[in-house]
């Protein structure tokens, strides 16, 4: 299941409402959500990125823990996460 980037509803890949944008397939629960996305895709993709950033740094780089500390650091962004 995929998340509709507009409303967040779970959608199967068999949905008739889908589009490819920036090299990635996006699936929608309805024609209405697809239309909203097509009108302003970066708005919805930015919201998705913002939501991921709230859960972690969102950089996608593997975290590395050092024996000297209990935190994990990301070399790409310099973020430290406990």
C-alpha positions in Angstrom: 0.0 0.0 0.0 1.1 3.5 -0.7 0.0 6.8 0.9 -1.9 9.3 -1.2 0.4 12.4 -1.0 -2.6 14.7 -0.9 -4.9 13.2 1.7 -2.7 10.5 3.3 -5.2 7.7 2.6 -3.7 4.2 1.9 -4.0 3.4 -1.7 -3.1 0.2 -3.6 -0.8 0.3 -6.6 -3.8 -1.0 -8.7 -5.5 2.4 -8.3 -6.7 3.9 -11.6 -5.6 7.3 -10.2 -1.8 7.6 -10.5 0.9 9.6 -12.1 4.7 9.6 -12.4 6.4 12.7 -11.2 10.2 13.3 -10.7 10.9 9.6 -11.6 8.5 8.2 -8.9 5.0 6.8 -9.2 2.4 8.4 -7.0 -1.0 6.8 -6.3 -4.2 8.6 -5.3 -7.5 7.6 -3.8 -9.6 9.7 -6.2 -9.5 11.9 -9.3 -9.9 14.9 -7.0 -6.7 14.1 -5.2 -4.9 13.4 -8.4 -6.1 16.8 -9.9 -4.9 18.6 -6.8 -1.5 17.0 -7.0 -1.1 17.7 -10.7 -2.0 21.4 -10.1 0.8 21.8 -7.5 2.9 18.6 -7.1 5.8 20.3 -5.2 3.4 21.5 -2.5 2.4 18.0 -1.7 5.9 16.6 -2.0 7.2 19.3 0.3 4.5 18.4 2.9 5.7 14.7 2.6 9.3 15.8 3.1 8.4 18.0 6.1 6.6 15.1 7.7 9.6 12.8 7.3 11.9 15.5 8.7 9.8 15.7 11.9 10.5 11.9 12.4 14.3 12.3 11.8 16.7 14.2 9.7 15.2 12.7 6.5 18.6 12.6 4.7 18.4 8.9 4.1 22.0 8.3 5.1 22.7 5.4 7.4 23.2 6.5 11.0 26.6 5.7 12.6 27.0 5.3 16.3 30.4 5.9 18.0 31.5 4.0 21.1 32.3 7.3 22.8 28.7 8.5 22.7 25.1 7.3 22.9 24.1 9.5 19.9 24.1 8.6 16.3 25.4 11.1 13.8 24.7 11.7 10.1 27.8 12.7 8.1 25.7 14.4 5.4 23.8 16.9 7.6 25.7 16.9 10.8 22.6 16.1 12.7 22.9 14.2 16.0 20.1 11.9 17.1 19.8 10.2 20.4 
